């Protein structure tokens, strides 16, 4: 590698001070605020022009990349209270970004043009993903209620994003569903799950309904279900249910537990998934 290459020095984490990282994160925050100020505020969320969706996505992508490379490694160390005061300042800025973006979520389209829906769905999926990524590191669960409400509505409508094998937003949302349904592994949540029991049940059944339909429906609509089962979203859904069954452990055999009954029902659909994959791995 050429040590004189300025890119090398930029990418060297040790050469970027914490104060510089904080200032850069603030700049990205200010770009976001400036863009959202051009929108129209709703009771929940904000409406922006289709032409601003790409810019909002670019800002989110920059935030996400910078967060992962230059913020997350330091803030992931525990306990943060005993660390450099600059890290506490970084955490405060990150919490501020979550608060601001939750005020803008979900981002809407007021044009009424159905053709625009996929663009806004993709942006909201990216925003959801970023909020959970930052929140899970700084110990904030403020994003959970907003993400639950949005994902639950998307599942009820079962947008084509979920059944489209090339849909990035559908895949991102299933990753978020995984985060909401499984037990946190980082110990940041004081409870077993991020969601309350009723919310977890509602999300599970809304999620498994379209991905694990009745066996009679599968037999009568093989072309439709095979397309779903072989899509990226379908494969991720199957892997999530398999992981939840393992996590449920011995309780899976207890039919008195509603979630166990639902997971057992899902398991009966696995042979149809395997048949659609034709012996290929879901991964």
Secondary structure as the mmCIF struct_conf table of DSSP 4:
data_model
#
loop_
_struct_conf.conf_type_id
_struct_conf.id
_struct_conf.beg_label_comp_id
_struct_conf.beg_label_asym_id
_struct_conf.beg_label_seq_id
_struct_conf.end_label_comp_id
_struct_conf.end_label_asym_id
_struct_conf.end_label_seq_id
TURN_TY1_P TURN_TY1_P1 UNK A 3 UNK A 4
HELX_RH_AL_P HELX_RH_AL_P1 UNK A 6 UNK A 11
HELX_RH_3T_P HELX_RH_3T_P1 UNK A 13 UNK A 15
BEND BEND1 UNK A 16 UNK A 16
HELX_RH_AL_P HELX_RH_AL_P2 UNK A 18 UNK A 36
TURN_TY1_P TURN_TY1_P2 UNK A 37 UNK A 38
BEND BEND2 UNK A 39 UNK A 39
STRN STRN1 UNK A 40 UNK A 41
BEND BEND3 UNK A 43 UNK A 45
STRN STRN2 UNK A 46 UNK A 47
HELX_RH_AL_P HELX_RH_AL_P3 UNK A 50 UNK A 66
HELX_RH_PI_P HELX_RH_PI_P1 UNK A 67 UNK A 71
HELX_RH_AL_P HELX_RH_AL_P4 UNK A 72 UNK A 75
TURN_TY1_P TURN_TY1_P3 UNK A 76 UNK A 76
BEND BEND4 UNK A 77 UNK A 78
HELX_RH_3T_P HELX_RH_3T_P2 UNK A 80 UNK A 82
BEND BEND5 UNK A 83 UNK A 83
HELX_RH_AL_P HELX_RH_AL_P5 UNK A 85 UNK A 104
HELX_LH_PP_P HELX_LH_PP_P1 UNK A 105 UNK A 105
BEND BEND6 UNK A 106 UNK A 106
STRN STRN3 UNK A 107 UNK A 108
BEND BEND7 UNK A 111 UNK A 111
HELX_RH_3T_P HELX_RH_3T_P3 UNK A 114 UNK A 116
HELX_RH_AL_P HELX_RH_AL_P6 UNK A 117 UNK A 138
TURN_TY1_P TURN_TY1_P4 UNK A 139 UNK A 139
HELX_RH_AL_P HELX_RH_AL_P7 UNK A 142 UNK A 157
TURN_TY1_P TURN_TY1_P5 UNK A 158 UNK A 158
HELX_RH_AL_P HELX_RH_AL_P8 UNK A 160 UNK A 163
TURN_TY1_P TURN_TY1_P6 UNK A 165 UNK A 166
HELX_RH_AL_P HELX_RH_AL_P9 UNK A 168 UNK A 181
BEND BEND8 UNK A 182 UNK A 182
HELX_LH_PP_P HELX_LH_PP_P2 UNK A 183 UNK A 184
BEND BEND9 UNK A 185 UNK A 187
BEND BEND10 UNK A 189 UNK A 195
HELX_RH_AL_P HELX_RH_AL_P10 UNK A 197 UNK A 211
BEND BEND11 UNK A 212 UNK A 212
HELX_RH_AL_P HELX_RH_AL_P11 UNK A 215 UNK A 220
HELX_RH_AL_P HELX_RH_AL_P12 UNK A 222 UNK A 229
TURN_TY1_P TURN_TY1_P7 UNK A 230 UNK A 230
BEND BEND12 UNK A 231 UNK A 231
HELX_RH_AL_P HELX_RH_AL_P13 UNK A 232 UNK A 248
HELX_RH_3T_P HELX_RH_3T_P4 UNK A 249 UNK A 253
TURN_TY1_P TURN_TY1_P8 UNK A 255 UNK A 256
BEND BEND13 UNK A 257 UNK A 257
HELX_RH_AL_P HELX_RH_AL_P14 UNK A 258 UNK A 267
TURN_TY1_P TURN_TY1_P9 UNK A 268 UNK A 269
HELX_RH_AL_P HELX_RH_AL_P15 UNK A 270 UNK A 277
TURN_TY1_P TURN_TY1_P10 UNK A 278 UNK A 279
#
